[in-house]
């Protein structure tokens, strides 16, 4: 590909915001300038990068491929700039982390608080799941979820095995008949999830 790096900031902004108007606002440019730069990049590459709809922009397969390349270039340029300036690699900016509310409240809130205190230039947004979000549009940066994402060019790591179990207090079990098989559970009182709000089939 012979395209120049100068067009990448406009494409990256559109890919991340999911809108040409939003990208223009983030770049401090007008809508027409960003649209024109995107048109020029698509013409130069001979490929459609984004599908433009009234509700926003969606990356095509070619756009997803270019996004990976553009983000690698962006990362390398930032690292090179840091080395050339002799500046320390302090973490700055905003990072959004999505996680199930239980895991977020009981685990992440504590460790992220300590992490944020150690990195004062970093703003961390902890958002509870379930909610609708798009990884390809960069509406979040890190997601902790039960289901493996099926779309997008993502770095995915398994954190741990996760199991669900049934529990009862010792006081309750003393008053109840012995539970040795699934059929023995009939007639017992359960505190459980609301079926309509289950956001992952893995919770079944």
N, C-alpha and C positions, 0 to 999 in steps of 0.2 A: 504494500500500500504506500502511495506516495503522498498522502495527505499530511498537512502540517499540524503541529500541536496547537497552533493558535485557535483552531476551531473547537478544540475539545472542551474548553470551559463552558461554552454555550450548550454543547450537547450534554455534558455532565449535569449542568443546572436543570435542563429539561428532564433528563432521566430521573433526577432526584426529586424534583418537585411534582412531576407528572403533569405539568402545565407549562405552556410557553409563556403565558402571562405571569405565572408565579416565578418562573426562571428569570424573566426580564426584571421583575421586581427585586429578586435576590441579587442580580448582577448590577442593578442601578441603570438598566438600559430600557429602551422602549420595546414594546411587543414586536414591532415590525423588524427591528434590527436583529433580534434573536431568531425570528422566523426566517429571515433572509440568510443568516449564517448557517442555520440548520439546513435550509434548502441547498446552499452551496456545498456543504459537506456531503449531503446525500448525492448530489450531482457528481461530485468529485469521486466518490466511492462507487457510484453506479448502483446504489442499493437503498431501499427504503429503511430508515432507522426507527422511525416512530409512526404509529398509526394515530392520526389526529382526529379526535372526536369532540363533540360539543362539551362532553364532561371531562375532557383532559386527554393526555397522550399516553399511549401504551407502547412499550418497546417491542419491536419485532425481534425475530431470532438474530438478525444481523445487528440490531441495536444492542441486544444483550451481549453479543460477542464483542462489539466495539466498547461497551461499557467496561468489560473486564480489562481490556487493553488500556483504555483511558485512565482507569483507576490505578493500574500498575504504574503508568507513566507519572500520574499525579503524585503517587506515593514516593517514587524514586526521586522526583524533583524536590519534594519537600525534604527528604532525607539528605539530598545533596546540598540543599540550601542551608540546612542545619549544620552540616559539617563545615561548609565554607565560611559560615558566619561565626563558627566556634561557639554557638549557643548551646546550652544544655537542652536535652530532649525532654523538657517539661511537658506534661500532658495539659492541654488546654482545649477549650471548646465545650460542646454539649454532647452527651452520649445518652441515648434513650434505650432503656432496658425493659423488655416486656417479659413478665413471668406470671405463673399462676399465683393468685393472691396469697394462698397459704405459704408457698415457698418464698414468695417475696416478703411477706410480713415477718415470718419466723426465722428466716435465714438471711436473705439478701439485704434487708434493711439494716441489719447490724454490720455486716462486712462492707457494704457499700458506704455506710457512714464513716467507717474507719478509712476506707480508700479515698473518699472525698476529702477528709481532713488532711490526709497526706499529700493531696494534689489540689491545692486551693484554686488553681486555674481551671479546674474541671467542674462542669455542672452535670450532675447525673439525674436523669428523670426515670423514676421507677414507675412503670405503668402496669396495672393488673390485667391479666387475661381473665375471661375472654373479651376480646374486642376485635373489630375488623381492622386489618392493617395490610399494607403491601410492602413486602421486602424489596421488590424490584424498584419501587418508587422511593425507597429509602425513608419510609415513614417511621422506621425504627432501626436501631443499629444492632442490637443483640436480643435474641429471643430464646427463652427457656421454655420448651414445650414438650408435650408427650409424644406428638406425632412428628415424624421426620418430614420436613418440607419436600414437596414434589416438584416445585418450580423455582427457577431463579439460580443464578450462579453464586452459591453460598459456601462458606466454610462451615462444615457441620462436625461436631464432636459429641460423642456419647458421654454424658456426665456420670450416670450410674444406672443400675437396675432400679426399677420402681415397681412396687407391689402394693396391692390394696388388701386389707384383711378385715375380719369382723372382730369386734371387741365388746366385752361386757364387764360391768363392775362385779367384783367378788360378791357383793351383797345381793345383786340381782341373780347371779348364778346359784346362790345358796337356796333361793326361793323357787327356782325353776327346775323343771325336769331336766335330766342330763341330755346334752346335745352331742350326739355321736354321728349323725348323718344329716344330709340336707333336709330331709323330710321333718326332722325334729325342730327345724326353725319355724315351722308354721305356728301361727298364734302368738309369736313374740313381737314385742314392740321394737320398731327400728327407727333410728335417727339416721337419715341418709340424704342423698342428693335429690334435687328436683329434676325429674327426667327431662322436662322441657328446656332446662338450662344447661344440660350436659354439652360442653363444647368440643369434646373429643370422644370418639367411639372407644378409645383405649380405657376410658373410665368405666365402661361396662364390664 
